[in-house]
């Protein structure tokens, strides 16, 4: 018999899946039910070029048989079919190699209530489709009004989602929460002589009221596109480098990979064995915090039901801990930090603490250097900590933006970069799971002409 899955019965259905696994011989079981209603509109010039609306219902079940694990994912909610699929998964688990760390987390007390976390916004859930379409067209129109050199677009996007997560396991955990997410972005195209210039800018949040306006998104997208007109290739040099906020966040994403216990456990991290060491400068304080109300990386519990928490990862440059799920915590003799994605280790709200100076003040305090606005390619070695990226940005001279530059490479190592951070801006914005304010590294290699 098929069941209509709703936010109201999601926990009950997940519980039924766990019960079916135990009845089939599993020693432990976990079921995660996800409901997601999504909408996305894309516009180019005066036309809507893509429109997507979907309702997704999925169930992911993990079954454990004496240290052996199997998993299944399904969108078939017929109870008879699900019972048969779970029984098959339990039978498969018996043929998997045993692993002493393959267990569910121990549960202590009731799950954290999501009510105080401000994860759900009615202004997103109740918004009509036409207003979202109109907004995508508005961003396109506004970008062209701002600057006549904008002749094309890679698309302006507006989208949102309304989600429910319900998780139940055989160790006594049962919890659920609803959340919303909304985003808007623009990506204009301009011609700089024969060169095509593209840029993009976006904003995302749990609620409409917390996002940057559509006009602000359009204006910043245009500025990022046209400000590089006339860019030239710089000379090769060793100078201070300022990473603008969005690029700084990508640096932190690479750092997170080295902090993930899944990489540490196999030696694929330059940070392995270095907890307690001073690696960053005194102004490098980095947290992972899944409890901050209203943010995109916030949730009451992680992908296996462990309550999220604030974890001090770096304090004044000292590495305090790695980030763990249950499996790698057991394997490395630690405790879960509430960073399970349900299939690995992931960030909650992972961020560098903001400073007290503006980005303009960082630039004014740089006699000669480079401001990086965009990076290209991928060349980070998590095991060795080497960093290399193609980049675009500005050359700084006498504390001022001198001219735009492109076709150069920034190179260094993460120990040198973290240790060399000598200024952090105040422009931290929580618009993703990994975010950062702009920061300056004392010296890096710029490879150009």
URFENRA-V997635 format. One record per backbone hydrogen bond with DSSP energy under -1.0 kcal/mol. CO is the residue of the C=O (numbers start at 0). NH is the residue of the N-H. Records with the same first field share a line. If there is no record, write none. Layout:
CO = NH + NH
This chain:
0 = 78
8 = 12
9 = 13
10 = 14
11 = 15
12 = 16
13 = 17
14 = 18
15 = 19
16 = 20
17 = 21
18 = 22
19 = 23
20 = 25
21 = 24
27 = 63
28 = 169
29 = 61
30 = 167
31 = 59
32 = 165
33 = 57
34 = 163
35 = 55
36 = 161
37 = 53
38 = 159
39 = 51
40 = 157
41 = 48 + 49
42 = 155
43 = 46
46 = 43
49 = 41
51 = 39
53 = 37
55 = 35
57 = 33
58 = 73
59 = 31
60 = 71
61 = 29
62 = 69
63 = 26 + 27
66 = 98
67 = 64
69 = 62
71 = 60
73 = 58
77 = 81
78 = 82
79 = 83
80 = 84
81 = 85
82 = 86
83 = 87
84 = 88
85 = 89
86 = 90
87 = 91
88 = 92
89 = 93
91 = 94
92 = 95
98 = 101
100 = 102
113 = 116
116 = 293
118 = 179
120 = 123 + 124
121 = 125
128 = 132
129 = 133
130 = 134
131 = 135
132 = 136
133 = 137
134 = 138
135 = 139
136 = 140
137 = 141
138 = 142
139 = 143
140 = 144
141 = 145
142 = 146
146 = 149
151 = 188
155 = 42
156 = 184
157 = 40
158 = 182
159 = 38
160 = 180
161 = 36
162 = 178
163 = 34
164 = 176
165 = 32
166 = 174
167 = 30
168 = 171
172 = 168
174 = 166
176 = 164
178 = 162
180 = 160
181 = 204
182 = 158
183 = 202
184 = 156
185 = 200
186 = 153
187 = 198
188 = 150 + 151
189 = 196
191 = 194
194 = 191
196 = 189
200 = 185
202 = 183
204 = 181
207 = 210
212 = 216
213 = 217
214 = 218
215 = 219
216 = 220
217 = 221
218 = 222
219 = 223
220 = 224
221 = 225
222 = 226
225 = 228
227 = 230
231 = 405
233 = 448
236 = 445
238 = 443
239 = 369
240 = 440
241 = 371
242 = 438
243 = 247
244 = 248
245 = 249
246 = 250
247 = 251
248 = 252
249 = 253
250 = 254
251 = 255
252 = 256
253 = 257
254 = 258
255 = 259
258 = 322
259 = 262 + 263
260 = 264
262 = 267
263 = 266
268 = 271
270 = 273
273 = 276
276 = 318
280 = 283
283 = 316
284 = 352
285 = 312 + 313
286 = 350
287 = 310
289 = 298
291 = 294
294 = 297
299 = 307
301 = 304
305 = 301
308 = 289
310 = 287
312 = 319
313 = 285
314 = 317
316 = 278 + 279
317 = 314
318 = 275
322 = 260
323 = 336 + 338
324 = 328
325 = 329
326 = 330
327 = 331
328 = 333
338 = 345
339 = 302
343 = 340
348 = 288
349 = 434
350 = 286
356 = 425
357 = 361
358 = 362
359 = 363
360 = 364
362 = 365
365 = 398
366 = 397
368 = 395
369 = 241
370 = 393
371 = 243
373 = 391
375 = 389
380 = 384
381 = 269
384 = 413
385 = 380
386 = 411
388 = 409
389 = 375
390 = 407
391 = 372 + 373
392 = 404
393 = 370
394 = 401
395 = 368
396 = 399
399 = 396
402 = 394
403 = 231
404 = 392
407 = 390
408 = 446
409 = 388
410 = 444
411 = 386
412 = 416
413 = 417
414 = 418
415 = 419
417 = 280
419 = 441
422 = 439
424 = 354
428 = 430
432 = 349
437 = 424
438 = 242
439 = 421
440 = 240
443 = 238
444 = 410
445 = 236
446 = 408
